[in-house]
Amino acid sequence: MKNLIKDQYGLLYSSELLLSIILLIFIIGVVANLSDGLNEKILSEEEISSLEAIAIESSDYLLNNPGNPENWEDDEGLKNGIVSKNIIPGLAIKNKNVENGEFFDESASDEMIMSNAISYNKLIKIKNNYDSLVDRNLFNDSVMSSMVIYPLNSQIRPIEMGYDFDNENDNVNDNNIVTVNRTVKCDFYSNFVVYNFNDFELFGDDYNKDMFCNHDTNPNLTNHSNDGRSLWVCKSFRVYKESLDEYEYYLISDESVKDTGTYWIFESLNRTKENKEILNQEVIDLNPFFLEDLENSSDEIYSIHFNVPKNRANDFKTVLVAIPKNMTDVLISNDGLNYDYFRVQDVNFVLKAGYR
């Protein structure tokens, strides 16, 4: 019996010893874990500081440089997802010389870079090849990133590209993400505008026609001089038959045009018209007129005349655009044939970056 009792006490002491060892291991693990967490916190602060520098420097480069090489967005490989490692993308726009509505070569001077303005065309090329152009070529695969363009005009949709940091299933801690926010201008489709007819924005009450109007010199036509109630905006332009193979022409107005009481006349130099029509459509396809007129001619001069009530002049917003044919279907399917898209717009440029 005494030996049995000794054995029982021995078993009890062994259990206590085992429990003590388990507790000791647990405490050591907790302490080690806290120590590792402290080290991670210190490393994270250093990394975040470095990440912020990378994100700011990259944003400044994207916004203030046209990219390298210049005109990188015209690289044929981008259409097929083939991205050269030599391309460093940039979004800046270089000023162009303009004469009679035609664009000439861009200036080679850095001073001609438009301040705080980015190219919509370049944005779309980056969106379609983001991993290669940005993550690989710009960041050397050192970080994951995203870019978003938030137009201040609510009629235009945001443009999102890159890593989805808002995905609930990702493993990125919000504290380890840096954000750079800049307010800039984006040209959207303004490069396709042949004429912006709202000259009143520039001249106000001092507006006078700046272009010859055939109605003012032809005694057989009603004179298009301004009067106390209305203003005339008259523009002429030449269309070549061969250009119809590459471009489609539209007259695009803001939705407010329906309420302005504006009338218009569209005519060719050889087929003039007197009768005005009410302008109450936001999009007017001019291509059928051109195709008919140019069937037996290589080119023709056309004129568009707008008669706008003076008290609604600020609401008259209309542009003539020439859109590359390979883009027309995309614009129509995305509701891109919208007046707002053919104006330079203020946008918020937001770049986010985080370590992989």
C-alpha positions as a Markdown table, in Angstrom:
| # | Residue | x | y | z |
|---|---|---|---|---|
| 1 | Met | 0.0 | 0.0 | 0.0 |
| 2 | Lys | 2.8 | 2.5 | 0.8 |
| 3 | Asn | 4.5 | 1.8 | -2.5 |
| 4 | Leu | 1.2 | 2.4 | -4.3 |
| 5 | Ile | 0.8 | 5.8 | -2.6 |
| 6 | Lys | 4.3 | 6.8 | -3.6 |
| 7 | Asp | 3.5 | 5.8 | -7.2 |
| 8 | Gln | 0.4 | 8.0 | -7.1 |
| 9 | Tyr | 2.3 | 11.0 | -5.8 |
| 10 | Gly | 4.9 | 10.3 | -8.5 |
| 11 | Leu | 2.3 | 10.4 | -11.2 |
| 12 | Leu | 0.9 | 13.7 | -9.8 |
| 13 | Tyr | 4.3 | 15.3 | -9.8 |
| 14 | Ser | 4.9 | 14.2 | -13.4 |
| 15 | Ser | 1.7 | 15.8 | -14.5 |
| 16 | Glu | 2.5 | 19.1 | -12.8 |
| 17 | Leu | 5.9 | 19.1 | -14.4 |
| 18 | Leu | 4.4 | 18.4 | -17.9 |
| 19 | Leu | 1.9 | 21.2 | -17.4 |
| 20 | Ser | 4.6 | 23.6 | -16.3 |
| 21 | Ile | 6.7 | 22.8 | -19.4 |
| 22 | Ile | 3.7 | 23.4 | -21.7 |
| 23 | Leu | 3.0 | 26.7 | -20.0 |
| 24 | Leu | 6.6 | 27.7 | -20.3 |
| 25 | Ile | 6.7 | 26.8 | -24.0 |
| 26 | Phe | 3.5 | 28.8 | -24.5 |
| 27 | Ile | 4.9 | 31.9 | -22.7 |
| 28 | Ile | 8.2 | 31.7 | -24.7 |
| 29 | Gly | 6.2 | 31.5 | -27.9 |
| 30 | Val | 4.1 | 34.6 | -27.0 |
| 31 | Val | 7.2 | 36.6 | -26.1 |
| 32 | Ala | 8.9 | 35.5 | -29.3 |
| 33 | Asn | 5.8 | 36.4 | -31.3 |
| 34 | Leu | 5.7 | 39.9 | -29.7 |
| 35 | Ser | 9.3 | 40.3 | -30.4 |
| 36 | Asp | 8.8 | 39.3 | -34.1 |
| 37 | Gly | 5.8 | 41.7 | -34.3 |
| 38 | Leu | 7.9 | 44.6 | -33.0 |
| 39 | Asn | 10.6 | 43.9 | -35.5 |
| 40 | Glu | 8.0 | 43.7 | -38.3 |
| 41 | Lys | 6.6 | 47.0 | -37.2 |
| 42 | Ile | 10.0 | 48.7 | -37.4 |
| 43 | Leu | 10.6 | 47.1 | -40.8 |
| 44 | Ser | 7.2 | 48.1 | -42.0 |
| 45 | Glu | 7.7 | 51.8 | -41.2 |
| 46 | Glu | 11.0 | 51.8 | -43.1 |
| 47 | Glu | 9.3 | 50.0 | -46.1 |
| 48 | Ile | 6.3 | 52.4 | -46.0 |
| 49 | Ser | 8.7 | 55.4 | -46.1 |
| 50 | Ser | 10.4 | 53.9 | -49.1 |
| 51 | Leu | 7.1 | 53.0 | -50.8 |
| 52 | Glu | 5.8 | 56.5 | -50.4 |
| 53 | Ala | 9.0 | 57.8 | -52.1 |
| 54 | Ile | 8.6 | 55.4 | -55.0 |
| 55 | Ala | 4.9 | 56.2 | -55.4 |
| 56 | Ile | 5.4 | 60.0 | -55.4 |
| 57 | Glu | 8.4 | 59.8 | -57.8 |
| 58 | Ser | 6.5 | 57.5 | -60.2 |
| 59 | Ser | 3.4 | 59.7 | -60.1 |
| 60 | Asp | 5.4 | 62.8 | -60.8 |
| 61 | Tyr | 7.1 | 61.1 | -63.7 |
| 62 | Leu | 3.8 | 59.8 | -65.2 |
| 63 | Leu | 2.1 | 63.3 | -65.0 |
| 64 | Asn | 5.1 | 65.4 | -66.1 |
| 65 | Asn | 6.7 | 63.4 | -68.8 |
| 66 | Pro | 5.3 | 62.1 | -72.2 |
| 67 | Gly | 7.1 | 58.8 | -71.7 |
| 68 | Asn | 10.1 | 57.2 | -73.3 |
| 69 | Pro | 10.4 | 56.8 | -76.2 |
| 70 | Glu | 8.1 | 59.7 | -77.1 |
| 71 | Asn | 5.0 | 58.6 | -78.9 |
| 72 | Trp | 5.3 | 55.2 | -77.1 |
| 73 | Glu | 1.6 | 54.9 | -77.3 |
| 74 | Asp | 1.8 | 54.4 | -81.1 |
| 75 | Asp | 3.9 | 51.3 | -80.7 |
| 76 | Glu | 2.3 | 48.6 | -82.9 |
| 77 | Gly | 3.0 | 45.8 | -80.4 |
| 78 | Leu | 0.6 | 47.4 | -77.9 |
| 79 | Lys | -2.4 | 46.5 | -80.1 |
| 80 | Asn | -1.5 | 42.8 | -79.6 |
| 81 | Gly | -0.4 | 43.0 | -76.0 |
| 82 | Ile | 3.3 | 42.8 | -77.0 |
| 83 | Val | 5.0 | 45.4 | -74.7 |
| 84 | Ser | 8.7 | 46.3 | -75.2 |
| 85 | Lys | 10.7 | 46.4 | -72.0 |
| 86 | Asn | 12.2 | 49.7 | -73.3 |
| 87 | Ile | 8.9 | 51.6 | -72.9 |
| 88 | Ile | 8.6 | 53.7 | -69.8 |
| 89 | Pro | 5.0 | 55.1 | -70.0 |
| 90 | Gly | 4.2 | 58.7 | -69.4 |
| 91 | Leu | 0.9 | 60.5 | -69.5 |
| 92 | Ala | 1.9 | 64.1 | -70.2 |
| 93 | Ile | 0.8 | 65.9 | -73.4 |
| 94 | Lys | 3.1 | 68.0 | -75.6 |
| 95 | Asn | 1.7 | 71.1 | -77.2 |
| 96 | Lys | 1.2 | 70.9 | -81.0 |
| 97 | Asn | 1.3 | 73.7 | -83.6 |
| 98 | Val | -2.1 | 74.2 | -85.1 |
| 99 | Glu | -3.0 | 76.0 | -88.3 |
| 100 | Asn | -6.4 | 76.0 | -90.0 |
| 101 | Gly | -7.6 | 73.2 | -87.8 |
| 102 | Glu | -4.7 | 70.9 | -88.8 |
| 103 | Phe | -2.1 | 69.5 | -86.3 |
| 104 | Phe | 1.6 | 69.6 | -87.1 |
| 105 | Asp | 4.6 | 67.9 | -85.5 |
| 106 | Glu | 4.9 | 68.2 | -81.7 |
| 107 | Ser | 7.6 | 70.5 | -80.4 |
| 108 | Ala | 10.8 | 68.8 | -79.2 |
| 109 | Ser | 11.2 | 71.3 | -76.4 |
| 110 | Asp | 10.4 | 70.2 | -72.8 |
| 111 | Glu | 9.0 | 73.7 | -72.3 |
| 112 | Met | 6.1 | 72.7 | -74.6 |
| 113 | Ile | 4.8 | 70.0 | -72.3 |
| 114 | Met | 1.3 | 71.0 | -71.2 |
| 115 | Ser | 1.2 | 71.7 | -67.5 |
| 116 | Asn | -1.0 | 69.4 | -65.4 |
| 117 | Ala | -2.6 | 67.7 | -68.4 |
| 118 | Ile | -2.7 | 64.0 | -69.3 |
| 119 | Ser | -3.6 | 62.1 | -72.4 |
| 120 | Tyr | -6.7 | 59.9 | -72.4 |
| 121 | Asn | -5.2 | 57.9 | -75.3 |
| 122 | Lys | -2.2 | 57.1 | -73.2 |
| 123 | Leu | -4.3 | 56.2 | -70.3 |
| 124 | Ile | -6.2 | 53.6 | -72.3 |
| 125 | Lys | -3.0 | 52.1 | -73.7 |
| 126 | Ile | -1.8 | 51.7 | -70.1 |
| 127 | Lys | -5.0 | 50.2 | -69.0 |
| 128 | Asn | -4.9 | 47.6 | -71.7 |
| 129 | Asn | -1.3 | 46.7 | -70.9 |
| 130 | Tyr | -1.0 | 47.6 | -67.2 |
| 131 | Asp | 1.0 | 44.7 | -65.8 |
| 132 | Ser | 3.7 | 45.1 | -68.4 |
| 133 | Leu | 3.9 | 48.9 | -68.7 |
| 134 | Val | 3.5 | 49.8 | -65.1 |
| 135 | Asp | 4.2 | 46.9 | -62.8 |
| 136 | Arg | 7.1 | 45.6 | -64.8 |
| 137 | Asn | 8.6 | 48.5 | -66.7 |
| 138 | Leu | 7.9 | 51.4 | -64.3 |
| 139 | Phe | 8.1 | 49.6 | -60.9 |
| 140 | Asn | 10.4 | 46.7 | -61.9 |
| 141 | Asp | 7.9 | 44.3 | -60.3 |
| 142 | Ser | 8.9 | 45.6 | -56.9 |
| 143 | Val | 5.3 | 46.7 | -55.9 |
| 144 | Met | 1.8 | 46.1 | -56.9 |
| 145 | Ser | -0.2 | 49.2 | -57.9 |
| 146 | Ser | -3.4 | 50.7 | -59.3 |
| 147 | Met | -4.4 | 53.9 | -61.0 |
| 148 | Val | -7.8 | 55.5 | -61.1 |
| 149 | Ile | -9.1 | 58.6 | -62.8 |
| 150 | Tyr | -12.1 | 60.2 | -61.1 |
| 151 | Pro | -13.6 | 62.9 | -63.4 |
| 152 | Leu | -15.0 | 65.9 | -61.5 |
| 153 | Asn | -17.8 | 65.9 | -64.1 |
| 154 | Ser | -20.3 | 63.2 | -62.9 |
| 155 | Gln | -21.4 | 62.6 | -66.5 |
| 156 | Ile | -18.0 | 60.8 | -67.2 |
| 157 | Arg | -17.3 | 57.4 | -65.8 |
| 158 | Pro | -14.1 | 56.7 | -63.7 |
| 159 | Ile | -11.3 | 54.8 | -65.3 |
| 160 | Glu | -9.8 | 52.0 | -63.1 |
| 161 | Met | -6.8 | 49.8 | -63.8 |
| 162 | Gly | -4.3 | 47.7 | -62.0 |
| 163 | Tyr | -4.5 | 45.7 | -58.7 |
| 164 | Asp | -7.8 | 45.7 | -56.9 |
| 165 | Phe | -6.8 | 46.9 | -53.4 |
| 166 | Asp | -10.5 | 47.0 | -52.4 |
| 167 | Asn | -10.9 | 43.2 | -52.9 |
| 168 | Glu | -11.9 | 41.8 | -49.5 |
| 169 | Asn | -10.0 | 38.5 | -50.3 |
| 170 | Asp | -6.6 | 40.2 | -50.7 |
| 171 | Asn | -3.9 | 39.8 | -48.1 |
| 172 | Val | -2.8 | 43.4 | -48.2 |
| 173 | Asn | -3.0 | 45.4 | -44.9 |
| 174 | Asp | -4.5 | 48.8 | -45.5 |
| 175 | Asn | -1.8 | 50.3 | -43.3 |
| 176 | Asn | 0.8 | 49.0 | -45.9 |
| 177 | Ile | -0.8 | 50.9 | -48.8 |
| 178 | Val | 0.3 | 54.4 | -49.9 |
| 179 | Thr | -1.9 | 56.7 | -52.0 |
| 180 | Val | -0.9 | 59.6 | -54.2 |
| 181 | Asn | -3.7 | 62.0 | -55.3 |
| 182 | Arg | -3.3 | 64.8 | -57.9 |
| 183 | Thr | -5.8 | 67.0 | -59.6 |
| 184 | Val | -5.0 | 67.4 | -63.3 |
| 185 | Lys | -6.8 | 67.9 | -66.7 |
| 186 | Cys | -7.5 | 65.1 | -69.1 |
| 187 | Asp | -8.0 | 65.7 | -72.8 |
| 188 | Phe | -10.4 | 62.7 | -73.3 |
| 189 | Tyr | -11.6 | 62.9 | -77.0 |
| 190 | Ser | -10.9 | 66.6 | -77.4 |
| 191 | Asn | -8.2 | 65.8 | -80.0 |
| 192 | Phe | -11.0 | 64.7 | -82.4 |
| 193 | Val | -12.7 | 68.1 | -82.4 |
| 194 | Val | -12.5 | 69.9 | -85.7 |
| 195 | Tyr | -14.5 | 72.9 | -84.4 |
| 196 | Asn | -15.8 | 74.0 | -81.1 |
| 197 | Phe | -18.7 | 76.3 | -81.9 |
| 198 | Asn | -19.2 | 77.9 | -78.5 |
| 199 | Asp | -17.1 | 80.9 | -79.2 |
| 200 | Phe | -19.2 | 82.8 | -76.7 |
| 201 | Glu | -17.3 | 81.2 | -73.9 |
| 202 | Leu | -14.2 | 83.2 | -75.0 |
| 203 | Phe | -15.6 | 86.5 | -76.2 |
| 204 | Gly | -18.9 | 86.9 | -74.3 |
| 205 | Asp | -20.8 | 90.0 | -75.4 |
| 206 | Asp | -17.9 | 91.1 | -77.6 |
| 207 | Tyr | -18.4 | 88.1 | -79.9 |
| 208 | Asn | -18.1 | 88.6 | -83.6 |
| 209 | Lys | -17.8 | 86.0 | -86.3 |
| 210 | Asp | -14.2 | 85.2 | -87.0 |
| 211 | Met | -14.8 | 83.4 | -90.3 |
| 212 | Phe | -16.0 | 84.4 | -93.7 |
| 213 | Cys | -19.7 | 83.5 | -94.3 |
| 214 | Asn | -21.1 | 83.1 | -97.8 |
| 215 | His | -24.5 | 84.4 | -96.7 |
| 216 | Asp | -23.0 | 87.8 | -95.8 |
| 217 | Thr | -21.7 | 88.4 | -99.4 |
| 218 | Asn | -24.3 | 86.6 | -101.6 |
| 219 | Pro | -27.2 | 89.0 | -102.3 |
| 220 | Asn | -29.4 | 85.9 | -103.0 |
| 221 | Leu | -29.0 | 84.6 | -99.5 |
| 222 | Thr | -30.3 | 85.9 | -96.1 |
| 223 | Asn | -27.6 | 87.9 | -94.3 |
| 224 | His | -26.2 | 86.2 | -91.2 |
| 225 | Ser | -25.4 | 89.3 | -89.2 |
| 226 | Asn | -26.0 | 89.4 | -85.5 |
| 227 | Asp | -29.0 | 91.4 | -84.2 |
| 228 | Gly | -30.4 | 92.4 | -80.9 |
| 229 | Arg | -32.0 | 89.0 | -80.3 |
| 230 | Ser | -29.7 | 86.4 | -81.7 |
| 231 | Leu | -26.1 | 85.6 | -82.7 |
| 232 | Trp | -24.8 | 83.7 | -85.8 |
| 233 | Val | -21.9 | 81.2 | -85.6 |
| 234 | Cys | -20.7 | 80.2 | -89.0 |
| 235 | Lys | -17.8 | 77.9 | -89.9 |
| 236 | Ser | -16.6 | 76.4 | -93.1 |
| 237 | Phe | -14.4 | 73.3 | -93.6 |
| 238 | Arg | -13.2 | 71.1 | -96.4 |
| 239 | Val | -13.8 | 67.3 | -96.5 |
| 240 | Tyr | -11.8 | 65.0 | -98.8 |
| 241 | Lys | -13.5 | 61.9 | -100.1 |
| 242 | Glu | -10.5 | 59.8 | -99.1 |
| 243 | Ser | -10.9 | 60.9 | -95.5 |
| 244 | Leu | -14.2 | 59.1 | -95.3 |
| 245 | Asp | -12.3 | 55.9 | -95.4 |
| 246 | Glu | -10.6 | 56.8 | -92.2 |
| 247 | Tyr | -12.9 | 59.1 | -90.3 |
| 248 | Glu | -16.6 | 59.5 | -89.4 |
| 249 | Tyr | -18.0 | 63.0 | -88.8 |
| 250 | Tyr | -20.6 | 63.9 | -86.2 |
| 251 | Leu | -22.1 | 67.0 | -84.8 |
| 252 | Ile | -22.3 | 66.6 | -81.1 |
| 253 | Ser | -24.2 | 68.9 | -78.7 |
| 254 | Asp | -24.7 | 69.0 | -74.9 |
| 255 | Glu | -28.2 | 67.9 | -73.9 |
| 256 | Ser | -29.0 | 71.5 | -73.0 |
| 257 | Val | -29.1 | 72.4 | -76.7 |
| 258 | Lys | -32.7 | 71.0 | -76.9 |
| 259 | Asp | -33.9 | 74.0 | -74.7 |
| 260 | Thr | -31.9 | 76.8 | -76.3 |
| 261 | Gly | -34.1 | 77.4 | -79.3 |
| 262 | Thr | -31.1 | 77.2 | -81.6 |
| 263 | Tyr | -31.5 | 76.8 | -85.4 |
| 264 | Trp | -28.9 | 75.5 | -87.9 |
| 265 | Ile | -28.2 | 75.3 | -91.6 |
| 266 | Phe | -25.8 | 72.7 | -93.1 |
| 267 | Glu | -24.8 | 73.2 | -96.7 |
| 268 | Ser | -22.1 | 72.8 | -99.3 |
| 269 | Leu | -20.6 | 75.7 | -101.2 |
| 270 | Asn | -22.3 | 74.6 | -104.4 |
| 271 | Arg | -25.6 | 73.8 | -102.8 |
| 272 | Thr | -26.6 | 76.6 | -100.5 |
| 273 | Lys | -29.7 | 76.6 | -98.3 |
| 274 | Glu | -32.0 | 79.2 | -96.8 |
| 275 | Asn | -34.3 | 77.2 | -94.5 |
| 276 | Lys | -33.2 | 76.8 | -90.9 |
| 277 | Glu | -33.9 | 73.7 | -88.9 |
| 278 | Ile | -34.3 | 73.5 | -85.1 |
| 279 | Leu | -31.3 | 71.9 | -83.4 |
| 280 | Asn | -32.8 | 69.4 | -81.0 |
| 281 | Gln | -30.5 | 66.3 | -81.3 |
| 282 | Glu | -27.5 | 65.6 | -79.2 |
| 283 | Val | -25.8 | 63.5 | -82.0 |
| 284 | Ile | -26.2 | 64.1 | -85.7 |
| 285 | Asp | -24.4 | 61.8 | -88.2 |
| 286 | Leu | -23.1 | 63.9 | -91.0 |
| 287 | Asn | -21.5 | 61.0 | -93.0 |
| 288 | Pro | -24.6 | 60.3 | -95.2 |
| 289 | Phe | -24.5 | 63.9 | -96.4 |
| 290 | Phe | -20.8 | 63.6 | -97.3 |
| 291 | Leu | -21.1 | 60.3 | -98.9 |
| 292 | Glu | -23.8 | 61.6 | -101.2 |
| 293 | Asp | -22.0 | 64.8 | -102.1 |
| 294 | Leu | -18.6 | 63.2 | -102.7 |
| 295 | Glu | -19.8 | 60.3 | -104.8 |
| 296 | Asn | -18.5 | 62.1 | -107.9 |
| 297 | Ser | -16.1 | 64.6 | -106.4 |
| 298 | Ser | -12.7 | 64.3 | -104.6 |
| 299 | Asp | -13.5 | 67.1 | -102.1 |
| 300 | Glu | -16.1 | 69.6 | -101.1 |
| 301 | Ile | -16.3 | 72.7 | -98.9 |
| 302 | Tyr | -19.1 | 72.7 | -96.3 |
| 303 | Ser | -20.5 | 75.3 | -94.0 |
| 304 | Ile | -22.4 | 75.0 | -90.8 |
| 305 | His | -24.4 | 78.0 | -89.5 |
| 306 | Phe | -26.0 | 78.3 | -86.1 |
| 307 | Asn | -28.5 | 81.0 | -85.1 |
| 308 | Val | -28.5 | 81.2 | -81.3 |
| 309 | Pro | -30.7 | 83.3 | -79.0 |
| 310 | Lys | -28.5 | 85.8 | -77.2 |
| 311 | Asn | -30.1 | 85.0 | -73.8 |
| 312 | Arg | -29.2 | 81.3 | -74.2 |
| 313 | Ala | -25.8 | 81.7 | -75.7 |
| 314 | Asn | -24.0 | 80.2 | -72.7 |
| 315 | Asp | -26.1 | 77.0 | -73.0 |
| 316 | Phe | -25.1 | 76.5 | -76.6 |
| 317 | Lys | -22.4 | 73.8 | -76.5 |
| 318 | Thr | -21.7 | 72.0 | -79.8 |
| 319 | Val | -18.7 | 70.5 | -81.5 |
| 320 | Leu | -17.9 | 69.0 | -84.9 |
| 321 | Val | -15.8 | 65.9 | -84.5 |
| 322 | Ala | -13.9 | 63.5 | -86.8 |
| 323 | Ile | -13.5 | 60.1 | -85.2 |
| 324 | Pro | -11.2 | 57.4 | -86.5 |
| 325 | Lys | -13.4 | 54.6 | -87.9 |
| 326 | Asn | -11.8 | 51.9 | -85.8 |
| 327 | Met | -12.9 | 53.8 | -82.7 |
| 328 | Thr | -16.5 | 54.7 | -83.6 |
| 329 | Asp | -18.2 | 51.4 | -82.6 |
| 330 | Val | -16.4 | 51.4 | -79.2 |
| 331 | Leu | -17.5 | 55.0 | -78.5 |
| 332 | Ile | -21.1 | 54.2 | -79.4 |
| 333 | Ser | -21.2 | 51.1 | -77.3 |
| 334 | Asn | -19.7 | 53.0 | -74.3 |
| 335 | Asp | -22.0 | 56.0 | -74.7 |
| 336 | Gly | -18.8 | 57.9 | -75.7 |
| 337 | Leu | -20.6 | 60.1 | -78.3 |
| 338 | Asn | -21.3 | 62.5 | -75.5 |
| 339 | Tyr | -20.4 | 66.2 | -75.6 |
| 340 | Asp | -18.6 | 66.0 | -72.2 |
| 341 | Tyr | -16.1 | 63.5 | -73.6 |
| 342 | Phe | -15.0 | 65.9 | -76.3 |
| 343 | Arg | -14.0 | 68.6 | -73.7 |
| 344 | Val | -10.9 | 68.8 | -71.6 |
| 345 | Gln | -12.0 | 67.8 | -68.1 |
| 346 | Asp | -10.7 | 68.2 | -64.6 |
| 347 | Val | -10.0 | 64.8 | -63.0 |
| 348 | Asn | -8.4 | 63.4 | -59.8 |
| 349 | Phe | -5.5 | 61.1 | -60.6 |
| 350 | Val | -5.1 | 58.5 | -57.8 |
| 351 | Leu | -2.2 | 56.0 | -57.6 |
| 352 | Lys | -2.0 | 53.3 | -55.0 |
| 353 | Ala | 1.0 | 51.1 | -54.3 |
| 354 | Gly | 1.8 | 48.3 | -51.9 |
| 355 | Tyr | 4.5 | 45.7 | -51.5 |
| 356 | Arg | 3.9 | 42.3 | -53.0 |
